Amino acid sequence: MTSSEENIPNYLIPAILSTICCCLPFGVVAIIFAAQVNSKLAAGDRDGALDASNKAKLFTWIAFGLGFLGSAIYIIITVLAIMAEQSGM
């Protein structure tokens, strides 16, 4: 393995965490791209590995963002429901 191959991260751990904790559909896509990085490097396809790495990173961040957004909306709705219940509405 050359030093140029070592510079391409596969983002597998963040992809798995985003799948479990945040947004399942985008997390699964991130895992698929993350799993392709090492196999493309082994086949000598550095450009393909770099593309898969960038896509894994993108979909991981999308999954984290959507998970955070969904959690924030859930918390806001819960707080508003509690406030409405306490005010007698």
NORTARA-V33591 format. One record per backbone hydrogen bond with DSSP energy under -0.5 kcal/mol. CO is the residue of the C=O (numbers start at 1). NH is the residue of the N-H. E is the energy in kcal/mol with one decimal. If there is no record, write none. Layout:
[[CO | NH | E] [CO | NH | E]]
//
This chain:
[[2 | 6 | -1.3] [3 | 7 | -0.6] [5 | 8 | -1.2] [7 | 9 | -0.8] [11 | 15 | -1.7] [12 | 16 | -2.4] [13 | 17 | -2.5] [14 | 18 | -2.5] [15 | 19 | -1.7] [16 | 20 | -2.3] [17 | 21 | -2.9] [18 | 22 | -1.6] [18 | 23 | -1.5] [23 | 27 | -2.1] [24 | 28 | -2.3] [25 | 29 | -1.6] [26 | 30 | -2.1] [27 | 31 | -2.2] [28 | 32 | -2.2] [29 | 33 | -2.2] [30 | 34 | -2.5] [31 | 35 | -2.4] [32 | 36 | -0.9] [33 | 37 | -0.8] [34 | 37 | -0.6] [34 | 38 | -0.6] [35 | 39 | -0.7] [36 | 40 | -2.3] [37 | 41 | -2.1] [38 | 42 | -2.3] [39 | 43 | -1.4] [40 | 45 | -2.7] [41 | 44 | -1.2] [44 | 46 | -1.3] [45 | 49 | -2.2] [46 | 50 | -2.5] [47 | 51 | -2.3] [48 | 52 | -2.6] [49 | 53 | -2.4] [50 | 54 | -2.4] [51 | 55 | -2.3] [52 | 56 | -2.4] [53 | 57 | -2.3] [54 | 58 | -2.4] [55 | 59 | -2.7] [56 | 60 | -1.9] [57 | 61 | -2.3] [58 | 62 | -2.3] [59 | 63 | -2.2] [60 | 64 | -2.5] [61 | 65 | -2.7] [62 | 66 | -2.8] [63 | 67 | -2.3] [64 | 68 | -2.5] [65 | 69 | -2.7] [66 | 70 | -2.6] [67 | 71 | -2.1] [68 | 72 | -2.5] [69 | 73 | -2.4] [70 | 74 | -2.2] [71 | 75 | -2.4] [72 | 76 | -2.4] [73 | 77 | -2.6] [74 | 78 | -2.3] [75 | 79 | -2.6] [76 | 80 | -2.5] [77 | 81 | -2.2] [78 | 82 | -2.3] [79 | 83 | -2.5] [80 | 84 | -2.3] [81 | 85 | -2.1] [82 | 86 | -2.2] [83 | 87 | -1.6] [84 | 89 | -2.2] [85 | 88 | -0.8]]
//
